[in-house]
Amino acid sequence: MPRHNGHGPAITRTVVSDQQRVVLERWVGAHKTPQSVAVRARVVLMAAAGESNSAIARALGVPRPTV
């Protein structure tokens, strides 16, 4: 269930299973993965690790709406 911090929209936690994490990490590390897929996989992994959308956008050098 989303929680609200009182500053903007509700916060939704991203949960990734161990199996999903393995696949996402494989995509990030594979040289043949399209860059767009690798970036999306990194976004999901960072969100699952508890990073904020703003921090993810800064770290990956993408616009915040992309996250």
Secondary structure, 3 states (H helix, E strand, C coil): CCECCCCCCCECCCCCCHHHHHHHHHHHHCCCCCHHHHHHHHHHHHHHCCCCHHHHHHHHCCCHHHC
